[in-house]
Amino acid sequence: MFAMRISASIGDRGLRVAVLVMASMLPLTCTPERDSSDTLGIESTTAKYAVLSHAVVRITDPETQLEQLLSDTSPWETPLSSHASFESGIEAVWVRMRVDNQSGNRQWQVVSEYAWIDSIQVYIVNNNQIVFNAHSGDALPFYKRPIAHRLPVIPIELPPGISTIFIRSTSSAERVLAFTLIKDIRDTYRFPRDLFQEFARLAFLAFIISITLAVYFRQPIHLYYALCVLFIFAYFFIWEGYGHQYLYPDYPDGNDHIQYMLGWLALGLLNDFWRRLLVLPVHSPFWNRALGILSGVLFVLGAYALWPTASFALMDIVGRILLLAVFIGAISSGVIVVRAGFRPAYYSLSGILIFIATVLILTMSGIGVLPGNNYTCVIGYFGYSLEFGFFLVSIVTRARLLEKLAGDAKVAVEIETGETTNKYSRLRSLDISALALRLRHLMEAERLYCDDDLTLQRLADLMNISRHQLSELIREVFHTTFNGYRNDLRIKAAARLLIEEPERTILSIAMSVGYNAKSSFNSAFRSATGQTPGEYRRSRLNLIRKDP
């Protein structure tokens, strides 16, 4: 039944698109980039070369000098791809690559594809003699970098013939290394490495649309999503090195702290937005509480990231656990809400599945579980861009659903935003949209109207509000009293059963919808429809028989 309902809905298309998108991302993690040759032959000045695809690596004590490595015969390790991952720590990571420069050009650049590597030292060795030595990295004030670019770039002079390039890197945060040998980074558009600009345009568009929707619908959820988009953009802005270039060029130690802080805050905001979007207090109180706690922990972790002596190793471990918990909570609660038939959940679940897939690929390639390459490091841009679209559709669908639920959109907006007169004072501190959905779920989905012992106080207790607040909620949202709302649901259910089950007795139908006497049922039914139940059944069945 559930599968049939899902496949028949528009939201099923979104879920199918999400599955197809996630499946299409998997080949990106399998891009072969490892060269089996021991020496990289450089024949063209227009090409760019992935260093780790032709290199070996070694982790050493931070005090180890190049001269020691030249005389040491210990084995080096071969990275699996063009991106290598190393845990947080004080150790130094050395990269060694033999090159045969036959291009006729001596001027090259070594580019660190990740902006947050603290220190990068490049050496060129020829016949066991150091012929070149240069330094860059995120820990270097930006104005001291050799090239004014967001990424650490080291110009090198590569002599003709065979030489060996050594690259030493250190970083206080978790390290993902990827180096490119290129003639001039400023002369080359490097797809897909330069996708941030396109992502920034889409993020700006999503932000403007969210603000516009907030003005149009006057519901806080749209402003909340605009805030999520802003923090996601800010995180990638710092990730790409633009913060160090434009915002704090003289604060070399701040990039890691700010990046971690924005990452945890963005995830916490997105997690909290998810609770609000799916109205989890109504559909899944357990996951609403659980995800609320996770958001609080993520906000605390974001604040901790700004502490000058914050442990990046600790944040990496705790962060991965929290990330997994958020994913489990989002998927579980999303499935629950989809099964409840809440239409916005179809689109939001599709968006969150794509988001989770991209973050998992990005994270697993960052810790070495999956081979990293130039696609896995920017896969977040694809995922977030698609997520923007799905979530925008979801919040629009949610807004229209809440308007329909309230009946009078103006009253719904006034109550939810607190722009009410004194007669709504009991409801000012409450989430009216969530309470209205909770009320409909209890009365319609769980059919509490069929309980002849149901009272205003008992229903208020189930909703964790006072009987006066519930009475006012029913009056302002559904424009009736408690008894009127309950009787309306009973009469509608009885009218449907009178037609769908013509052989069933009227007394049986009356008792099934909550009436304990035929006389009270007849009176209520006549008051609502102008006919007795028997007259209503005969007239409707006659119309059906006459209809060709």
N, C-alpha and C positions, 0 to 999 in steps of 0.2 A: 504494500500500500504506500509506504513512504517513498520507495524508489519510483513508483509510478507518478506520485505527486511531484517529485523533484524533476523528473524528466519531462513532465508536461509544462513546467514553468519556464518563464524567461530566464530566471536565475540559473537554470541548468546550463544554459549556453555559456554564462560566465564561468561556471565551474569547469566546463569542458575546456574553455580557452585557457584557464589557469593550469590545468593538467598538461595541455599541449605545450604551453610556454615552459613549464618546469622540465618536461621531457626534452625540449629543444635545447635547454641549457646544459644538459649532461655532456654532450659531445665537446663543449668548450673546455671541460676539464681534462680532456684526453688529447689535446693538441700536441703532437710530437714536436719537441724543440731541442732535443739532445743530439749533439753531433758526436760521432764516434771517433773522429780524428783527434790526435794529440796536439796538433798545431793549427791555429786558425790562419788561413791564408787570406790576406787583405789585398784585393786586386782593384777595388773600385772605391772612389771617394763618395759616391752617391748612396752606397749601402749603409746599413746600420747593423750592428752585430750584438747579439745577446751574449754577454760575457760568460754567464754561468752555464750556457749550453756548450762551452768549449773549455771549461775550467775545472779545477779541483778545489776543495775547501778544507779548512782545518781550524779547530777551536783550540785556543791557547790561553795561558795565563796572560793578563793584561800587560805584564812587564816584559813579555817575550819580544825580542828585537828581531828585525829582519836578518841580521847577520847570523843569529842562532839558527834560523830556519834554513839558511843557505847551506849550513854545514850539518844539519840534522837529516838523517835518512828515514825518519819515521814516516809511515804511510799517510797519504792524504785521502780524503773521501771524495767520491764523485757524486755531485748533486743529480737528482732525478730529472730536473727540468730547469728552465731559465729563471725560476724563482725559488729561493731556498729559505727555510724558516728555522729560527733559533729561539729558544726560550729567553726570558728576561734574565739578566745577570751581568756580572762585571767582566766576564770573559771577552776576549777579542776574537773576532772571526776573520781569518785570512783567506783570501781568494788568490789562486795562482793560475795564470793563463799564458801559454806560449803563443806568440804571434809571428807571422812572417809578412812584413810590410812590403808589398810589391806595388803599391798604389802610386808611388812617386810623391806622396804627400806626407809631410812630417807632423803637421798640426792636426791633432785629434782631440776629442773630448770624451771623458768618462762621466756618464750621467748616472746618478742614483735615482732609480725610478720611484723610490719612496722618500717622502720629504723628511721623515722623522728620525733618520739615522743620525746619532749625535756627532760622531767623528768618523771621517773617511780620510785615509792616508793612501796615496797612490805612489808606488815606486816602479821604476823601470830598470831592469837589471840586464846588463849585457856582459857576457864573459865573467860572471860572478862579481861584476862591479856595478854599483848603483849609479846610474847615469841621469836619473830624474827622480825628484821627490816633491810632492805637493800635497796640500791639506785643505779639506773643506768639511762640510757637515752641518747638521742642524744646530749643534752647540756653538757654532761660530756666528757672531753677530752678522746680520745680513749684509751690512755695508762693507764687511771685510771679505765677502765671498768674491772669487775671481770673476764670476759672471752674474749680472743682476737678473737672476731667474729664480722662480719659485722652488725648483729642485736643486739639490747640491750638484754642481757641475765643476769638474776639474779639467782645465785645458792641459794636455800633455804633449810632449814632443817625442814622437815615436820614430826612431832611426830606421833606415832601410834594413831589410834583412830580418833575421830571427832575433827576437828579444823576449824577455819574460816580464809580464806585468804582475805585480803584487798589489792587492788592495786589502788594507786593514780597516776594519770597521768595529765600532763599539756603540752601544746604545743602552740606556737605562731601562727602556721599555721593551716589550716583545719585538723581535726583529724579523722582518721579512725583507730579504735582500734580493735585489735585481739591479744589475748594472748593464748599461748599454754603451758600446763604443761607436761613436758617430762623429762625422766631420764637423758639423755645426748644428746644434739642436735647434737654433732659431730659424734655420732654413728649411725645416722639415715639419710637415704635419704628420703626426705619428698615430694613426688610427690603430687600435682603439684607445690609446693612452690619453688622447686629448678630448675625450667625451664629456669632460666636466662642463665645458661651455654649453653644450646642448642640454645637459641635465639641468644646469642653472636656469636656462630659459624655461624649461618645462616646470621647474619648481616655482619660478616667479609666476607663471601662468596659473598653476594650481593655487598659489597663495592669493592671487587677485580674484580668482573664481570663488574661493572660499569666503573672502571678505564680501564679495558681491552677494553671495547666497545668504550671508549673515544679515546683510542690510535688507534683503528681500523677505526672508522668512522670519527674521528677528528671533532666531533661536541660538543659544550659546554654543551648540555643538559645532557650528560652522567656524566660529572664532577659535574654538579649541583645536580644530583640525588645521586652521591656518597657522597656529602656534607650533603644531607638530611639524608641518612642512618647513617652517622657518628654522627649527632646530636641526632637522635632517639636513637641510642645505648648509647650515653653519658647520655641522660636523664634517661634511665632505669638503667644505671650503678650507678648513684647517687641515684635513687629511691630505689635500693636494699641495699644501705649503703656502697658500695665499695669505694665511694669517701671519706667518713669519715674514712674508715679503712686504705686506702693506700695514698690518696692525701693530706689531711689536717687533720691529727689526732689531732693537737693542736688548731684547729679552730672550737670550738664546735658550734658557732652560724652561721656557713656558710652553713650548709647543706640545710636548707630551701631556702635560697636566691639563691643558685646555682641551686637547683632543679627547682624552679619556672623559673629562667632565661632560663635554657636549654629547659624547656617545651614550653615556649612561642616562643623562637627562632626556635625550631624544627617545631612547627606548622606554623610559618610564612614562613620558608623556604619551607615546603611542599606545602603551599598555593601558593607561588610564582612559585614553580616548576610546579604545576598544570596549571598555566597560560601559561607557556612556552611549556609544553608538548602538550597541546591541541591547541596551536597557537591561543589563544583567541583574540588577536588583529584582526585576520582575521574572525574567526567564530562568535565571540560575543564581540564586542567592549565594550558594557555596562558592562558585567561581568568582562571583563579584567580590566576596570578601578575600578570597585567595589572591586574586589579581590586584586588589587594592593594597594588600600587604606587600606584594612584590613591587608595586610602583613606589611605595614608601621606601623600601630597601634600596631601590635603584636611585632614588633622589638622594638618599644618604650617601651612597657610593659616589655619586656625581660630586657632592660637596667634598667628600674625602679626597677626591682626585686633585683638588686644588691645594691640598696640604703640601707644603714644600718638601716634606720628607715622606710623602706617600709611597707605599710599596707597590710598584707596578706588577711585580710577580704575584702579590696577594690579590690585586684587582683582576689579574688575568684568570686566576683560579676561581675566585668568587663570581666573577662576571660570566664565565662559561656555565657555571651551575645555574645562575639566575636566568641566563639566556635560554637554556634548555627548559627551565620551569615556565618561563613566559610562553615559549612555543607550545608546550603541552597544554597550558591553560587556554591559550588563544584557540587552538584547534578544538579542544574538548568543548569549550563553551560555544564556539561557533557552530559545531555540529548540533549541539543541544538546541540552539536558537533556530537553526535551519529546520530541524525536525518539528519545532513548534509552529512553523509556518510564517515566521516573521520575515517578510520579503527582503528588507535591506540586508539581511544576513547572507543571502545568496551572493551578493556582490562583494560584501566585506570579507566573507570567507575566501572568496576567490583572490581578492587582493592580498589578504594575509598569507595565503598559501604561497603566492609568488614571492612575497617579501621574505618568508621563512626560507624558501628554497635558495634565494640569492644570498641571504645572510649565512646559511649553512655552507654553501659553496665557498663564499668569501672566507669564512672562519676556518673551515677544514683545509683550504689551500694555504691559509695563513699559518696553521700549526703543523703543516706537513702531511696531513692525512691524505689529501688529494694533491696531485702535482699542480703547482702554480704556474701561470703563464700570463701573457698580456691581456687575456680575456677574463680570467678569474679575478684579477685585481680590479677590474672595472665593472664586474657583473652587477654590482649594487646599483649602478646607474640604470641598467635595463629594468631591474626588479622594481626599484622605487618609482620609475617613470610609469610603469604599468599599474603599480599600486595606487599612484595618484589618481589615475582614471577610474579604477574600480571603487575607490573610497569616495570620490566625488559623486559618482552615481548612487552609492549607498546612502550618503547623507541627504541627497535630494529626495530619494525614495522614502527615507525615514521622515523627513520634514512633511512630505505630502501625506504620509500615513498618519502622523500626529494631528495634522489639520483635519483629516477625515474623522479621526477618532473623537476629536473635541466637538465636531459638529459646527461650532462657531469659532472660526480661526482667530478672531480678534480676542475672544475670551481666553482661548488657550494661550496665546502669546502674552496677554496681560498677566495671567496667573503664573506662567513659567518664568517670566522675566522679573516678576515682582512689581510690575507697574500697575498696581491695583489700588482701589480705594479701601476704606476701612472695613467694608463688609467682607473682604477677602483676607482679613488679617490672620485667620487661623491657618491659612495655606501658604503664607509668604515664605516660610522657611522650608517648604517641602518641594520635592521634585514632582510637579503635577503630572507631567507626561508619563513618568515611570509609574506613579500611583494609578493613573487611569488605565494603563496597560495591565498592571497587576490586577486591578478590579475586573477588567474584561476577561483576563485569563482565568480568574477564580470563578466568575459567574458563568462564562460561556464555555471555555475549554474544559473546566472541571465540573460544570453543570451544577453549581451550588444552588441555583435557583430552584432545582428540583427538590431540595431539602425543605420539607414543610416546617422544620424547627429553626430555620435560618432567621436570625434576628440582626438588627443593625449593629448591636454590640458585638455579637459573635463575629460578624464579617469584619468589623473594625479591628478586633483582636487579631484576626488572621493577617491583616494588612499592617499591623503594628502602628496604628494611629488611633486617635480618640474617636468616639462615635459622633461627636460634633464635627470633627474634621471630615469624616467620611460622609456625613449628611451634606455638608457644604460642597464637597467634591462632586457628589452625584448631582446636586442641584446646578452647579455652575458648568460642569462638563457635559452632563447628559440632559440637563434642563428638566428634571423631574425629581420626585422624592424616592426614598429607598423602596417603599412599597410599589410605587409606580414603575420603577426600573425593573424590579423583580417580576411584577405581573406582566410587563411588556415582554420580557424574555419568555415567560411561561406561555403566553398567548401565541407568540410567534412559533414556538416549538410545537404547541398543540395544533395550530393551523396546518403546519407541515405534515404532522402525523395523520391528521384527519384525511388528507388527500393521499399520502403515500401508503397508508394502511387502511383501506376502506372496510375491511372485514373486522377490524378491531373495534371493540365497544368504546363508547364515549367515556364511560366511567374509568375504563382501563387507561385511556389516554390522559384523562384528568389526573389520575393518581400518579402516572409516570412523570408528569411535569411539575408535581408538587402540591396539587390540591387534594385535600382529604375528604372532600364532599362534592357530589355532582352539582348540588344547588349553587354553591359558591363558584364553581367553575363556570356554570351556565351564566351566572350573573356577570362575572368578570369578562367572559367572552362576548356576551351581548353588548356590554358597555364599550368594548374596544372595537368591535366589528359591525355592530348594528344587527347582528344575526345570532341565533342560537347555534351551538356547534352542529346540530343536525341539519339546520337550514344551510349553514355554510358549506357543509360537506356535499349536500345534494346539489346546490347551485354550482359549485366548482366542478363536480364530477360531470354534471350535465354539459357544462361549457367544454370540458375536455372531450366528451363523446361527440359533440357537434363539430369540434375542430377537425377538419379533414387531415 
